[in-house]
Amino acid sequence: MNARCAGLIAIAVIVSLAPLSGLAAETEKGVKRLLYVTAPDGAMRARAKPGIYIYDIDDGHKFVKHISIPDMGGTRGCAASAAAGRLYISHKNTYMMCFDIVKETKVWEISYPKLDGGFDRTCITPDGKKLYVPEGWWSHTANSLAVLDGETGKLLRRIELGVSGGHNSIMSPSGKRMYLGSVRHGKIFVVDTATDKIIKHFGPFGKDPSGRLGRVSPYCINGAETLCFVNSRDVGFYVGDLVNEKVLHWVQIKDAKGFSHGVGLTPDEKEIWLANPSDKRMWVFDATVMPPKRLQAIDLRSKSHGWVTFSLDGQYAWPDTGEVIDAKTKKVVATLKGIDGKGVILSSKFIEIHFKDGKSIRAGDQFGIGRVIPKPKAAKTTAQPVEKKTSIKHEEVSVASKTAKK
């Protein structure tokens, strides 16, 4: 095989290994797209029968079923692994539940006391092998991040942070890194999931001249993992540089009240959506320019905890008010109804899961993260010249020639 052929094969392999974009799901035949919503929400006062509410995304978000889990308390977060076929739900502040989404049964459940941190918004590696659990914004003593075995719930190790208030965690699309935000000290930590070591941390986000400590509340990342968008205090968000570990911009809405809780990047990374519960609004920004530019506001039905995420194909936006918004037209097109069509289910803990032939094949994220993932650059290969006969072979020819003369 010559060098040119080898180079072409290498490029083909790299392309074949490139991750699927969110749009791939839209065109795939035989795929059932469902939205799983856990309720009641631990951060909201809304009432709902405990359990999982399932909606058909492609049938107008029609209510499909309610899986009753009577002993499930207010939910703190949820994550899913399509490969493992499991949903992981943190609830009652101190419980973590593993739920089989195909068999629709509880696999295991564990509990940590609040003094040890408890459980907050969790993330899982795509293969379902490791669960990363922030130990709670309510804890003033827990300064670590728990790593659990996704199969059994067994504690594998604790990653020491040095600060308390670990609240929200995000898994990178590749599964190679996870991100953790401290609500009490305003830092973002980046962990290598192969070694479970902190490879960088920076901040604070939100520290001001009055002496208030920083705060990382909801946040999101882009697909290339070069930028983060962070809620802190007031109405607005920070833009952070994940590569150079620094805060780049503060984007504020001065004519709005309260403070923002909920920020999401559309899958195509063209827009940032910002939830402002106090004003019952969702603000939309142009993310193709820096700093992002405000475009418009979308009125929501009620005050809420504040949250937003998107369908994998980017067609729908899901705030925690139970509304379904067409991301292109910015119009409300459906609401997430309760059992027998009664009421609206309010929750900020929901996740999209795709099924094909009875198996889970793809899972979304509780955070609105960017999904534009750069393809790896093919390594440049320099064609090597074809080797000529070596000097040894020339010598052999020379010797044979001399022998023939004798």
GIPEZI-V977173 format. One record per backbone hydrogen bond with DSSP energy under -0.5 kcal/mol. NH is the residue of the N-H (numbers start at 1). CO is the residue of the C=O. Records with the same first field share a line. If there is no record, write none. Layout:
NH->CO  CO
//
This chain:
6->2
7->3
8->4
9->5
10->6
11->7
12->8
13->9
14->10
15->11
16->12
17->13
18->14  15
24->21
25->22
26->23
27->23  24
28->24
31->28
32->355
33->31
34->32  353
35->55
36->34  351
37->35  53
38->349
39->51
42->75
44->41
51->39
52->67
53->37
54->65
55->35
56->62
57->33  55
58->33
59->56
60->57
61->56
62->56  59
64->54
65->54
67->52
68->66
69->50
72->69
73->71
75->40
76->90
77->90
79->88
81->86
83->126
85->81
86->81
87->99
88->79
89->87  97
90->77
91->95
92->74
93->74
94->92
95->91
96->110
97->89
98->108
99->87  97
100->105
101->85  99
102->85
104->100
105->100
107->98
108->98
110->96
112->94
116->113
117->114
118->113
119->93
120->134
121->167
122->120
123->132
125->130
128->125
131->148
132->123
133->131  146
134->121  132
135->144
136->166
139->136
143->141
145->159
146->133
147->157
148->131  146
149->154
150->129  148
153->149
156->147
157->147
159->145
160->158
161->143
162->143
165->139
167->181
168->181
170->179
172->177
175->172
178->191
179->170
180->189
181->168
182->187
183->165  181
186->182  214
188->202
189->180
190->200
191->178
192->197
193->176  191
196->192
197->192
199->190  197
200->190
202->188
204->186
205->186
206->204
208->212
211->208
215->205
216->182
217->215  231
220->229
222->227
225->222
228->240
229->220
230->238
231->218
236->234
237->251
238->230
239->249
240->228  238
241->246
242->226  240
243->226
245->241
246->241
248->239
249->239
251->237
252->250
253->235
254->252
256->253
260->234
261->275
264->273
265->368
266->271
269->266
272->285
273->264
274->283
275->262
276->281
279->276
280->276  277
281->276
282->298
283->274
284->296
285->272
286->293
287->270  285
288->270
289->286
293->286
295->284
296->284
298->282
300->280
309->318
311->316
314->311
317->325
318->309
319->317  323
320->307
322->319
324->334
325->317  323
326->331
327->315  325
330->326
331->326
333->324
334->324
336->322
337->335
338->342  343
341->338
342->339
345->336
346->344
347->345
350->348
351->36
353->34
354->362
355->32
356->359
359->356
361->354
362->354
364->352
368->308
369->367
370->221
371->267
373->371
374->372
382->380
383->381
394->390
395->391
396->392
397->393
398->394
399->395
400->396
401->397
402->398
403->399
404->400
405->401
406->402  403
//
